[in-house]
Amino acid sequence: MEHPLQKTSARRHRTRPAVVDKRRFGPWAVVTGASSGIGEGFARQLAANGLDVVLVARRRRLLEELRAQLVGSTASRLGLWRRT
């Protein structure tokens, strides 16, 4: 049986996006595994919060696609780095 707080937490995250305080964490974020899954989700959230984001992953094509999608977001700068 699930703990009641886990249900509340999961429900809260689906309906309300997280807010990142740039004054506390700084203006830049480095996201590894950004080509898919959780890494992609983090990159989208951080860019939506106006942070400058460096995307890191092995699959360059997927990185380029994500970058093209995020260019219109509030992130002012996006960097790519492909792991080999």
Buried (B, 14 or more C-beta within 10 A) or exposed (E): EEEEEEEEEEEEEEEEEEEBEBEEEEEEBEBBBBBEEEBBEBBBBBBBBBBBBBBBBEBEEBBBEBBEEBEEBEBEEBEBEEEE
